[in-house]
Amino acid sequence: MRTTGAHVLLTGATGTIGAALARRLTERGAQVTLLARTPTALQALADATGGTPFAADLCDPEGLRGLVDRVEVQQGPVDVLLNNAGAETTGLLTDLTAEQLRATVDLNLTAPLELCRQVIPGMLARGTGHLVNISSLAGVATFPGLAVYGASKAGLTHATSGLRADLRGTGVGTLAVEIGPVASEMMDRISLHGPSEASFARVLRARLLSLLDPDDVAHRVVTAIEQGRPHLRLPRRAAPLAAVTGTPRAIARIALSGIPTSSTRHDEDRETAT
């Protein structure tokens, strides 16, 4: 999927990775709609990158309803949906409030799937498009204090695999991005929880993981979109472990090859009608 000239809807645009993605995408010549909650931060990012700010709270059901339609009325059809927004909510499950639990799952899992649900019909009608979900290696192996975060990211990775199966042969691609710790404000907040901080310190000392540079992550994500890759796992040293956990999904795709999906039936029905 070429990003030059493509309309990219980027969520979580003002975060550390989001801002790096915005810069990389606009440098490639993409038309980027920058979505986040804070208008002032959005405008500053728009001024710096040339993207278009669009303020919205993805945890607000009313704000989420019809969001893609509102974006497309203003900016045109979305070619690439890049679900980057996320929240870490570190701590013991019993120390979290019901509101914190709900908000984490809403932002990390429900909102990306809802935006995919909204954008897919237009992509299918045009026969092209790309869905990118920024997940985490915490969905592969979760550290203490990250039970909710890890569960939500595991769900996002698994859902992306399901979307890939649903959309095969339609011209609409998917990319699941599973990344380890990134030098960011989110990582700083995670480190405030003692057991989480100790866990990351141990695996970093053992060189099982490395602290990722956000600009390098953004560069690799954009490159993976343009190459049409279904997966991106960083750092590379952790990729084999993530690939092993994805083996059952790969086996299922092979075993179910050739079975019609709802998307292919939709295409057949449309051809019959014309």
C-alpha positions in Angstrom: 0.0 0.0 0.0 1.6 3.2 -1.1 1.5 6.0 1.5 2.4 8.8 -0.9 -0.8 10.6 -1.6 -2.8 8.2 0.6 -5.2 9.5 3.2 -4.1 8.1 6.6 -6.3 8.4 9.7 -3.8 8.2 12.6 -5.2 7.8 16.2 -3.2 8.7 19.3 -1.3 11.2 17.1 0.1 13.3 19.9 1.7 10.4 21.8 5.4 9.6 21.4 5.0 7.0 18.7 2.0 8.9 17.1 4.0 12.1 16.6 6.9 10.1 15.1 4.4 8.3 12.8 2.9 11.7 11.8 6.3 13.0 10.8 7.3 9.9 8.9 4.0 9.7 7.0 3.9 13.4 6.0 7.5 13.2 4.9 6.4 10.3 2.6 3.7 12.6 1.1 0.7 11.1 2.9 -2.3 13.2 3.7 -2.6 12.6 7.4 -5.6 13.2 9.6 -4.3 13.5 13.2 -6.7 12.3 15.8 -6.3 12.8 19.6 -8.2 14.3 22.5 -6.3 17.5 23.2 -6.9 20.3 20.6 -3.9 22.4 21.6 -1.4 19.5 21.3 -3.1 18.5 18.0 -2.8 21.9 16.5 0.9 22.1 17.5 1.5 18.7 15.8 -0.4 19.8 12.7 1.6 23.0 12.5 4.8 21.0 12.8 3.9 18.2 10.3 1.3 19.7 7.9 -1.3 17.1 9.0 -4.9 18.0 9.7 -6.1 18.0 13.4 -9.2 16.2 14.4 -10.1 16.2 18.1 -12.0 13.2 19.4 -12.2 11.0 22.5 -12.2 7.4 21.5 -13.5 6.3 24.9 -16.6 8.4 24.4 -19.3 6.3 22.7 -21.0 9.4 21.2 -17.7 10.7 19.9 -16.8 7.3 18.4 -20.1 6.8 16.7 -19.9 7.8 13.0 -16.3 9.1 13.5 -15.0 7.8 10.1 -17.9 9.3 8.3 -17.2 12.7 9.8 -13.5 12.4 8.9 -14.3 11.4 5.4 -16.8 14.2 4.8 -14.0 16.7 5.7 -10.9 14.9 4.3 -12.1 12.3 1.8 -12.0 8.5 1.8 -9.6 6.9 4.3 -7.0 4.7 2.6 -5.1 3.7 5.7 -6.5 3.4 9.2 -3.6 3.4 11.7 -4.9 2.5 15.2 -2.1 3.8 17.4 -4.0 5.2 20.4 -3.5 3.2 23.6 -3.3 3.3 27.4 -1.1 1.2 29.8 -3.0 1.3 33.1 -0.3 -0.3 35.2 -1.1 -2.0 38.5 -2.7 -4.9 40.2 -6.2 -5.6 38.8 -7.7 -5.2 42.3 -6.1 -1.8 42.6 -7.8 -0.5 39.5 -11.2 1.1 39.5 -14.0 -0.3 37.3 -13.7 2.9 35.3 -9.9 2.4 34.7 -10.5 -1.2 33.6 -13.3 -0.2 31.2 -11.4 2.7 29.7 -8.3 0.6 29.0 -10.2 -2.1 27.2 -12.3 0.6 25.4 -9.2 2.5 24.1 -6.9 -0.5 23.4 -9.4 -2.9 21.9 -13.0 -1.7 21.4 -12.1 1.6 19.7 -9.7 0.1 17.1 -12.2 -2.6 16.2 -15.1 -0.1 16.0 -13.0 2.2 13.7 -12.2 -0.9 11.6 -15.9 -1.7 11.4 -16.7 1.8 10.2 -13.9 2.1 7.6 -14.0 -1.4 6.0 -17.2 -1.0 3.9 -15.8 2.0 2.1 -12.5 0.2 1.5 -14.3 -2.9 0.2 -16.3 -0.7 -2.2 -13.1 0.8 -3.5 -11.3 -2.5 -3.6 -8.3 -1.1 -1.7 -7.3 0.0 1.8 -5.1 -0.9 4.8 -5.8 -1.6 8.5 -2.9 -1.1 10.8 -3.2 -2.0 14.5 -0.4 -1.1 16.9 -0.3 -3.9 19.4 2.4 -5.0 21.9 4.6 -7.9 22.9 2.8 -7.6 26.2 0.1 -9.5 24.3 2.6 -12.4 23.9 4.1 -12.4 27.4 2.7 -10.1 30.1 4.7 -8.7 33.0 3.4 -8.1 36.5 1.1 -5.1 36.7 0.2 -5.3 33.0 -2.6 -7.9 33.1 -5.3 -5.6 31.6 -2.9 -4.0 29.1 -1.5 -7.3 28.0 -5.0 -8.8 27.7 -6.3 -5.9 25.6 -3.2 -6.1 23.3 -3.5 -9.8 22.9 -7.1 -9.3 21.9 -6.1 -6.7 19.3 -3.4 -8.9 17.8 -5.9 -11.8 17.6 -8.6 -9.6 16.1 -6.2 -8.4 13.4 -5.5 -12.0 12.5 -9.2 -12.6 12.1 -9.7 -9.5 10.0 -6.9 -10.7 7.7 -8.8 -14.0 7.2 -12.0 -12.1 6.6 -10.5 -9.7 4.1 -8.3 -12.0 2.0 -8.7 -11.4 -1.7 -10.5 -8.1 -1.3 -7.7 -5.7 -1.8 -7.9 -4.6 1.8 -4.7 -5.5 3.8 -3.9 -5.7 7.5 -0.8 -5.1 9.5 -0.4 -6.2 13.2 2.5 -4.4 14.9 3.8 -6.1 18.0 6.4 -4.0 19.7 8.4 -4.1 22.9 9.3 -1.2 25.3 9.7 2.2 23.6 11.5 5.2 25.0 8.3 7.2 25.8 6.2 8.8 28.5 4.1 5.6 28.6 7.3 3.6 29.5 8.1 6.2 32.2 4.6 5.7 33.7 4.9 1.9 33.6 8.2 2.2 35.5 6.4 3.8 38.4 5.0 0.4 39.3 7.8 -1.5 41.1 7.1 -5.0 39.8 6.8 -3.8 36.2 9.9 -1.7 36.5 11.9 -4.7 37.9 10.6 -7.0 35.2 11.6 -4.7 32.4 15.0 -4.0 34.0 15.7 -7.7 34.1 14.9 -8.5 30.5 16.7 -5.4 29.3 19.8 -6.4 31.2 19.6 -9.9 29.8 19.2 -8.4 26.3 16.0 -10.3 25.7 14.4 -7.0 24.8 15.9 -3.6 23.9 14.4 -0.1 24.4 13.1 1.0 21.0 13.6 4.4 19.5 10.1 5.8 18.6 11.4 7.3 15.3 12.8 4.0 14.2 9.6 2.2 15.1 7.7 4.8 13.0 10.0 4.3 10.1 9.6 0.5 10.2 5.8 0.7 10.5 5.5 2.9 7.4 7.9 0.7 5.5 5.9 -2.4 6.5 2.7 -0.7 5.3 4.3 0.0 1.9 5.6 -3.5 1.6 2.2 -5.0 2.4 3.6 -7.1 5.3 1.0 -8.7 7.6 3.2 -8.6 10.7 5.9 -6.4 12.2 7.6 -7.5 15.4 10.1 -5.3 17.3 12.8 -5.7 18.5 13.9 -8.3 16.1 15.5 -10.4 18.8 12.0 -11.0 20.3 10.3 -11.7 17.0 10.8 -15.5 17.1 8.9 -15.7 20.4 6.0 -13.7 19.0 6.0 -15.7 15.8 5.7 -18.9 17.8 2.7 -17.7 19.7 1.2 -16.8 16.3 1.7 -20.3 14.9 -1.8 -21.6 15.8 -3.3 -18.6 13.8 -1.1 -19.4 10.9 -2.0 -23.1 10.9 -5.7 -22.1 11.0 -5.3 -19.8 8.0 -3.7 -22.7 6.0 -6.3 -25.2 7.1 -9.2 -22.9 6.2 -7.7 -21.7 2.9 -10.3 -21.6 0.2 -13.3 -21.3 2.5 -15.5 -18.3 1.4 -15.6 -15.3 3.7 -18.3 -12.8 4.1 -16.2 -10.4 2.2 -15.9 -12.7 -0.8 -19.6 -13.5 -0.8 -20.3 -9.7 -0.7 -18.1 -9.3 -3.8 -19.9 -12.1 -5.6 -23.3 -10.7 -4.7 -22.3 -7.3 -6.0 -21.0 -8.8 -9.3 -24.3 -10.7 -9.7 -26.3 -7.6 -9.1 -24.5 -5.7 -11.8 
